[in-house]
Amino acid sequence: MDKFDDVLQKAKDMAETAYKKTGDAIDIGKQRVEIASLNGKISNLYEQLGRKAIEDLKETENEDVCLIINNIKSLEDKVEELKTNILNTKGKVVCPNCKKELDINTKFCSYCGAKVNE
């Protein structure tokens, strides 16, 4: 019976080790999800900070800053133009209030009720 008890003990030890490693893996996964969430929040705050700084700097006379701000504005305009082209190709419009995509013939937004097309 000693050999059987040894095998049984080794099996129990292996099961406990596997259980601990599974728990560790779950904890690591949860922490990685939290890290990703926090990094997303940090990125959002950096974006808000950058947008605020750009708004505050629009009145500056610093040529380098003005050039960068103008480049950003030009790129933003191009992005909006491309988005509009995509919407037109899809036969869609965007609600001016809630920003949901709607059929191009929609008069009122089905999400928020705002008037869409005039």
C-alpha positions in Angstrom: 0.0 0.0 0.0 3.0 2.4 0.4 3.4 2.7 -3.4 -0.3 3.3 -3.8 -0.2 6.0 -1.1 2.8 7.6 -2.8 1.1 7.6 -6.2 -2.0 9.1 -4.6 0.0 11.8 -2.8 1.8 12.7 -6.0 -1.5 12.9 -7.8 -2.9 15.2 -5.1 0.3 17.4 -5.2 0.0 17.6 -9.0 -3.7 18.6 -8.7 -2.9 21.2 -6.1 -0.1 22.6 -8.3 -2.4 22.7 -11.4 -5.1 24.4 -9.3 -2.7 27.0 -8.0 -1.3 27.7 -11.5 -4.9 28.0 -12.9 -5.7 30.5 -10.2 -2.5 32.4 -10.9 -3.3 32.5 -14.6 -6.8 33.8 -13.9 -5.4 36.5 -11.6 -2.8 37.5 -14.2 -5.6 37.7 -16.8 -7.7 39.9 -14.6 -4.7 42.2 -13.8 -3.9 42.4 -17.5 -7.5 43.5 -18.3 -7.3 46.1 -15.6 -4.0 47.3 -16.9 -5.5 47.7 -20.4 -8.5 49.5 -18.9 -6.2 51.9 -17.0 -4.0 52.5 -20.0 -7.1 53.3 -22.0 -8.1 55.9 -19.4 -4.6 57.4 -19.4 -4.7 57.7 -23.2 -8.0 59.4 -23.0 -6.7 61.9 -20.4 -3.7 62.6 -22.6 -5.9 63.2 -25.5 -8.1 65.5 -23.5 -5.0 67.3 -22.2 -3.7 67.7 -25.8 -6.9 69.0 -27.1 -7.2 71.5 -24.3 -3.6 72.6 -24.8 -4.2 73.0 -28.6 -7.4 75.1 -27.9 -5.4 77.3 -25.4 -2.5 77.7 -27.9 -4.7 78.7 -30.9 -4.2 82.3 -30.1 -0.4 82.1 -29.8 1.9 83.9 -32.2 4.6 81.1 -32.0 5.0 80.1 -35.6 6.0 76.5 -34.8 3.0 76.0 -32.7 0.7 77.6 -35.3 2.1 75.3 -38.0 1.5 72.2 -35.9 -2.1 73.3 -35.0 -2.8 74.1 -38.7 -1.5 70.7 -39.7 -3.7 69.0 -37.1 -6.7 71.0 -38.3 -5.9 70.0 -41.9 -5.7 66.3 -41.0 -8.9 66.5 -39.0 -10.7 68.1 -42.0 -9.4 65.3 -44.2 -10.7 62.7 -41.7 -14.1 64.3 -41.7 -14.2 64.4 -45.5 -13.3 60.7 -45.7 -15.9 59.8 -43.1 -18.5 61.7 -45.1 -17.5 59.9 -48.3 -17.9 56.5 -46.5 -21.3 57.5 -45.2 -22.4 58.6 -48.6 -21.2 55.4 -50.2 -23.2 53.4 -47.5 -26.3 55.6 -48.0 -26.1 56.8 -44.4 -26.0 60.0 -42.4 -24.9 60.8 -38.8 -27.4 62.2 -36.3 -26.1 65.6 -35.3 -27.1 65.0 -31.7 -26.2 61.5 -30.7 -23.8 60.7 -33.6 -25.5 57.4 -34.5 -25.5 56.2 -38.2 -28.9 56.4 -39.8 -30.4 55.8 -43.3 -29.9 58.8 -45.5 -33.7 59.3 -45.9 -34.3 59.5 -42.2 -36.0 62.7 -41.0 -35.7 62.1 -37.3 -33.2 60.0 -35.3 -34.6 56.7 -34.1 -32.3 56.8 -31.1 -32.7 60.3 -29.7 -35.5 61.9 -31.8 -33.4 64.7 -33.1 -34.2 66.2 -36.5 -31.7 64.8 -39.0 -32.4 65.9 -42.6 -33.9 69.2 -43.6 
